[in-house]
Amino acid sequence: MRYLLTVLALLMLAACAGKQSFRDSCAANVDAAWQELDIAKAEGFSGSVSYSKALGLISLAKSMQTVENFDNCVKHAQDARFYIAESRKGQ
């Protein structure tokens, strides 16, 4: 029984450490995406569509950050940054 409790405690500590690294990455990616979106100039209709997708993804990433779902926050923020780059190219 004591062995099982030790293993569970170690697993919980490892999960918390992983969550912390995603927390920092989430915050950095969301901040970067907002800054890039502020200076982005959408080119044409396709660029406007990509800009809108990026805005939605940043909002979703911020929601994920609020509920502490940091790994999905990072994914959505990185996807938003991709669409911001696409909006600048008019794609």
N, CA and C atoms as an extended XYZ file, in Angstrom:
273
Properties=species:S:1:pos:R:3:atomname:S:1:resname:S:1:resid:I:1 pbc="F F F"
N         0.815       -1.194        0.000 N   MET     1
C         0.000        0.000        0.000 CA  MET     1
C         0.864        1.266        0.000 C   MET     1
N         1.899        1.239        0.790 N   ARG     2
C         2.787        2.411        0.876 CA  ARG     2
C         3.467        2.654       -0.471 C   ARG     2
N         3.840        1.572       -1.151 N   TYR     3
C         4.471        1.680       -2.469 CA  TYR     3
C         3.517        2.352       -3.460 C   TYR     3
N         2.264        1.962       -3.423 N   LEU     4
C         1.261        2.528       -4.324 CA  LEU     4
C         1.079        4.021       -4.081 C   LEU     4
N         1.027        4.421       -2.825 N   LEU     5
C         0.888        5.839       -2.489 CA  LEU     5
C         2.100        6.639       -2.960 C   LEU     5
N         3.280        6.071       -2.845 N   THR     6
C         4.499        6.739       -3.291 CA  THR     6
C         4.476        6.938       -4.800 C   THR     6
N         4.086        5.913       -5.520 N   VAL     7
C         4.003        5.990       -6.974 CA  VAL     7
C         2.975        7.039       -7.400 C   VAL     7
N         1.819        7.055       -6.743 N   LEU     8
C         0.794        8.041       -7.069 CA  LEU     8
C         1.275        9.459       -6.784 C   LEU     8
N         1.978        9.647       -5.689 N   ALA     9
C         2.499       10.975       -5.354 CA  ALA     9
C         3.513       11.438       -6.397 C   ALA     9
N         4.377       10.539       -6.835 N   LEU    10
C         5.361       10.887       -7.856 CA  LEU    10
C         4.702       11.218       -9.189 C   LEU    10
N         3.679       10.482       -9.541 N   LEU    11
C         2.946       10.770      -10.780 CA  LEU    11
C         2.279       12.137      -10.719 C   LEU    11
N         1.713       12.477       -9.594 N   MET    12
C         1.071       13.785       -9.457 CA  MET    12
C         2.088       14.912       -9.547 C   MET    12
N         3.253       14.731       -8.945 N   LEU    13
C         4.294       15.747       -9.032 CA  LEU    13
C         4.784       15.922      -10.462 C   LEU    13
N         4.940       14.821      -11.171 N   ALA    14
C         5.377       14.902      -12.570 CA  ALA    14
C         4.333       15.614      -13.425 C   ALA    14
N         3.067       15.349      -13.173 N   ALA    15
C         2.000       16.002      -13.930 CA  ALA    15
C         1.996       17.501      -13.664 C   ALA    15
N         2.222       17.897      -12.434 N   CYS    16
C         2.251       19.330      -12.104 CA  CYS    16
C         3.432       20.023      -12.768 C   CYS    16
N         4.568       19.360      -12.829 N   ALA    17
C         5.740       19.955      -13.473 CA  ALA    17
C         5.494       20.151      -14.963 C   ALA    17
N         4.875       19.167      -15.610 N   GLY    18
C         4.554       19.290      -17.030 CA  GLY    18
C         3.539       20.383      -17.276 C   GLY    18
N         2.596       20.512      -16.373 N   LYS    19
C         1.568       21.535      -16.511 CA  LYS    19
C         2.181       22.933      -16.424 C   LYS    19
N         3.182       23.094      -15.585 N   GLN    20
C         3.837       24.395      -15.429 CA  GLN    20
C         4.541       24.813      -16.717 C   GLN    20
N         5.213       23.871      -17.384 N   SER    21
C         5.909       24.234      -18.621 CA  SER    21
C         4.917       24.624      -19.712 C   SER    21
N         3.788       23.917      -19.794 N   PHE    22
C         2.759       24.288      -20.756 CA  PHE    22
C         2.132       25.629      -20.393 C   PHE    22
N         2.034       25.921      -19.098 N   ARG    23
C         1.457       27.199      -18.648 CA  ARG    23
C         2.278       28.357      -19.187 C   ARG    23
N         3.599       28.271      -19.048 N   ASP    24
C         4.477       29.344      -19.523 CA  ASP    24
C         4.427       29.481      -21.038 C   ASP    24
N         4.434       28.340      -21.727 N   SER    25
C         4.381       28.348      -23.186 CA  SER    25
C         3.045       28.891      -23.681 C   SER    25
N         1.976       28.541      -22.999 N   CYS    26
C         0.645       29.041      -23.346 CA  CYS    26
C         0.621       30.559      -23.262 C   CYS    26
N         1.070       31.086      -22.145 N   ALA    27
C         1.054       32.540      -21.945 CA  ALA    27
C         1.898       33.250      -22.998 C   ALA    27
N         3.070       32.709      -23.290 N   ALA    28
C         3.962       33.338      -24.270 CA  ALA    28
C         3.350       33.316      -25.669 C   ALA    28
N         2.760       32.180      -26.049 N   ASN    29
C         2.166       32.069      -27.389 CA  ASN    29
C         0.925       32.936      -27.542 C   ASN    29
N         0.099       33.010      -26.520 N   VAL    30
C        -1.103       33.852      -26.597 CA  VAL    30
C        -0.695       35.320      -26.709 C   VAL    30
N         0.268       35.729      -25.900 N   ASP    31
C         0.734       37.124      -25.967 CA  ASP    31
C         1.317       37.451      -27.337 C   ASP    31
N         2.134       36.547      -27.867 N   ALA    32
C         2.743       36.771      -29.176 CA  ALA    32
C         1.679       36.834      -30.269 C   ALA    32
N         0.693       35.950      -30.197 N   ALA    33
C        -0.368       35.932      -31.202 CA  ALA    33
C        -1.170       37.239      -31.170 C   ALA    33
N        -1.480       37.745      -29.970 N   TRP    34
C        -2.208       39.016      -29.876 CA  TRP    34
C        -1.398       40.149      -30.476 C   TRP    34
N        -0.100       40.174      -30.186 N   GLN    35
C         0.749       41.234      -30.739 CA  GLN    35
C         0.824       41.145      -32.252 C   GLN    35
N         0.980       39.924      -32.782 N   GLU    36
C         1.039       39.745      -34.232 CA  GLU    36
C        -0.288       40.127      -34.888 C   GLU    36
N        -1.391       39.802      -34.224 N   LEU    37
C        -2.703       40.130      -34.777 CA  LEU    37
C        -2.908       41.639      -34.805 C   LEU    37
N        -2.398       42.338      -33.811 N   ASP    38
C        -2.532       43.795      -33.756 CA  ASP    38
C        -1.848       44.477      -34.941 C   ASP    38
N        -0.728       43.931      -35.380 N   ILE    39
C         0.011       44.578      -36.458 CA  ILE    39
C        -0.249       43.949      -37.823 C   ILE    39
N        -1.044       42.878      -37.848 N   ALA    40
C        -1.309       42.184      -39.108 CA  ALA    40
C        -2.180       43.039      -40.023 C   ALA    40
N        -1.857       43.003      -41.276 N   LYS    41
C        -2.658       43.653      -42.310 CA  LYS    41
C        -3.144       42.551      -43.241 C   LYS    41
N        -4.432       42.283      -43.185 N   ALA    42
C        -4.990       41.232      -44.024 CA  ALA    42
C        -5.029       41.698      -45.473 C   ALA    42
N        -4.632       40.821      -46.363 N   GLU    43
C        -4.612       41.117      -47.789 CA  GLU    43
C        -5.749       40.371      -48.478 C   GLU    43
N        -6.714       41.102      -49.019 N   GLY    44
C        -7.791       40.502      -49.805 CA  GLY    44
C        -8.780       39.702      -48.966 C   GLY    44
N        -9.705       39.059      -49.676 N   PHE    45
C       -10.750       38.290      -48.996 CA  PHE    45
C       -10.173       37.085      -48.275 C   PHE    45
N        -9.280       36.346      -48.933 N   SER    46
C        -8.680       35.167      -48.301 CA  SER    46
C        -7.910       35.553      -47.049 C   SER    46
N        -7.224       36.672      -47.103 N   GLY    47
C        -6.501       37.155      -45.934 CA  GLY    47
C        -7.437       37.505      -44.795 C   GLY    47
N        -8.591       38.054      -45.141 N   SER    48
C        -9.587       38.392      -44.115 CA  SER    48
C       -10.143       37.138      -43.457 C   SER    48
N       -10.336       36.087      -44.245 N   VAL    49
C       -10.821       34.820      -43.698 CA  VAL    49
C        -9.776       34.250      -42.734 C   VAL    49
N        -8.510       34.266      -43.127 N   SER    50
C        -7.449       33.766      -42.258 CA  SER    50
C        -7.344       34.602      -40.985 C   SER    50
N        -7.506       35.908      -41.123 N   TYR    51
C        -7.478       36.811      -39.971 CA  TYR    51
C        -8.605       36.461      -38.994 C   TYR    51
N        -9.788       36.180      -39.523 N   SER    52
C       -10.933       35.814      -38.682 CA  SER    52
C       -10.695       34.480      -37.985 C   SER    52
N       -10.117       33.523      -38.702 N   LYS    53
C        -9.790       32.238      -38.088 CA  LYS    53
C        -8.796       32.434      -36.953 C   LYS    53
N        -7.805       33.273      -37.185 N   ALA    54
C        -6.792       33.538      -36.166 CA  ALA    54
C        -7.421       34.158      -34.930 C   ALA    54
N        -8.315       35.102      -35.132 N   LEU    55
C        -8.978       35.751      -34.001 CA  LEU    55
C        -9.776       34.737      -33.182 C   LEU    55
N       -10.492       33.860      -33.866 N   GLY    56
C       -11.251       32.815      -33.172 CA  GLY    56
C       -10.353       31.865      -32.402 C   GLY    56
N        -9.225       31.497      -33.009 N   LEU    57
C        -8.299       30.583      -32.345 CA  LEU    57
C        -7.620       31.223      -31.136 C   LEU    57
N        -7.316       32.504      -31.226 N   ILE    58
C        -6.726       33.186      -30.066 CA  ILE    58
C        -7.745       33.235      -28.932 C   ILE    58
N        -8.985       33.510      -29.261 N   SER    59
C       -10.028       33.536      -28.237 CA  SER    59
C       -10.185       32.169      -27.588 C   SER    59
N       -10.140       31.131      -28.409 N   LEU    60
C       -10.226       29.772      -27.884 CA  LEU    60
C        -9.014       29.442      -27.016 C   LEU    60
N        -7.844       29.864      -27.441 N   ALA    61
C        -6.629       29.630      -26.646 CA  ALA    61
C        -6.736       30.327      -25.300 C   ALA    61
N        -7.255       31.548      -25.299 N   LYS    62
C        -7.421       32.289      -24.042 CA  LYS    62
C        -8.407       31.568      -23.130 C   LYS    62
N        -9.464       30.998      -23.699 N   SER    63
C       -10.427       30.223      -22.908 CA  SER    63
C        -9.764       28.990      -22.314 C   SER    63
N        -8.951       28.316      -23.108 N   MET    64
C        -8.230       27.140      -22.617 CA  MET    64
C        -7.267       27.524      -21.490 C   MET    64
N        -6.657       28.692      -21.610 N   GLN    65
C        -5.756       29.178      -20.567 CA  GLN    65
C        -6.534       29.428      -19.274 C   GLN    65
N        -7.727       29.964      -19.401 N   THR    66
C        -8.547       30.274      -18.230 CA  THR    66
C        -8.931       29.016      -17.457 C   THR    66
N        -9.239       27.934      -18.185 N   VAL    67
C        -9.636       26.685      -17.521 CA  VAL    67
C        -8.438       25.763      -17.285 C   VAL    67
N        -7.247       26.300      -17.457 N   GLU    68
C        -5.979       25.601      -17.205 CA  GLU    68
C        -5.798       24.352      -18.060 C   GLU    68
N        -6.256       24.421      -19.299 N   ASN    69
C        -6.022       23.360      -20.276 CA  ASN    69
C        -4.878       23.858      -21.170 C   ASN    69
N        -3.674       23.865      -20.608 N   PHE    70
C        -2.557       24.571      -21.217 CA  PHE    70
C        -2.029       23.930      -22.496 C   PHE    70
N        -2.081       22.604      -22.597 N   ASP    71
C        -1.569       21.981      -23.819 CA  ASP    71
C        -2.429       22.353      -25.025 C   ASP    71
N        -3.755       22.399      -24.860 N   ASN    72
C        -4.625       22.833      -25.956 CA  ASN    72
C        -4.498       24.330      -26.213 C   ASN    72
N        -4.223       25.090      -25.168 N   CYS    73
C        -3.992       26.525      -25.326 CA  CYS    73
C        -2.806       26.761      -26.260 C   CYS    73
N        -1.717       26.038      -26.028 N   VAL    74
C        -0.521       26.179      -26.861 CA  VAL    74
C        -0.837       25.822      -28.304 C   VAL    74
N        -1.561       24.725      -28.500 N   LYS    75
C        -1.907       24.280      -29.855 CA  LYS    75
C        -2.725       25.341      -30.591 C   LYS    75
N        -3.758       25.879      -29.936 N   HIS    76
C        -4.615       26.874      -30.583 CA  HIS    76
C        -3.870       28.183      -30.841 C   HIS    76
N        -3.020       28.585      -29.917 N   ALA    77
C        -2.257       29.826      -30.114 CA  ALA    77
C        -1.274       29.673      -31.275 C   ALA    77
N        -0.641       28.515      -31.393 N   GLN    78
C         0.278       28.292      -32.509 CA  GLN    78
C        -0.474       28.245      -33.830 C   GLN    78
N        -1.650       27.628      -33.833 N   ASP    79
C        -2.476       27.620      -35.044 CA  ASP    79
C        -2.886       29.042      -35.423 C   ASP    79
N        -3.221       29.856      -34.433 N   ALA    80
C        -3.598       31.245      -34.694 CA  ALA    80
C        -2.437       31.996      -35.331 C   ALA    80
N        -1.234       31.766      -34.835 N   ARG    81
C        -0.068       32.451      -35.390 CA  ARG    81
C         0.156       32.044      -36.846 C   ARG    81
N        -0.137       30.790      -37.178 N   PHE    82
C        -0.042       30.333      -38.568 CA  PHE    82
C        -1.027       31.112      -39.441 C   PHE    82
N        -2.279       31.229      -38.981 N   TYR    83
C        -3.285       31.938      -39.770 CA  TYR    83
C        -2.994       33.432      -39.870 C   TYR    83
N        -2.359       33.998      -38.868 N   ILE    84
C        -1.966       35.406      -38.951 CA  ILE    84
C        -0.949       35.585      -40.072 C   ILE    84
N         0.011       34.676      -40.136 N   ALA    85
C         1.008       34.737      -41.212 CA  ALA    85
C         0.344       34.570      -42.574 C   ALA    85
N        -0.629       33.661      -42.648 N   GLU    86
C        -1.355       33.447      -43.909 CA  GLU    86
C        -2.159       34.689      -44.296 C   GLU    86
N        -2.723       35.378      -43.321 N   SER    87
C        -3.525       36.573      -43.633 CA  SER    87
C        -2.655       37.680      -44.218 C   SER    87
N        -1.426       37.748      -43.773 N   ARG    88
C        -0.501       38.749      -44.324 CA  ARG    88
C        -0.155       38.460      -45.775 C   ARG    88
N        -0.160       37.167      -46.120 N   LYS    89
C         0.167       36.778      -47.505 CA  LYS    89
C        -1.070       36.820      -48.405 C   LYS    89
N        -2.229       37.036      -47.814 N   GLY    90
C        -3.459       37.043      -48.605 CA  GLY    90
C        -3.969       35.654      -48.904 C   GLY    90
N        -3.646       34.718      -48.058 N   GLN    91
C        -4.080       33.314      -48.279 CA  GLN    91
C        -5.003       32.855      -47.189 C   GLN    91
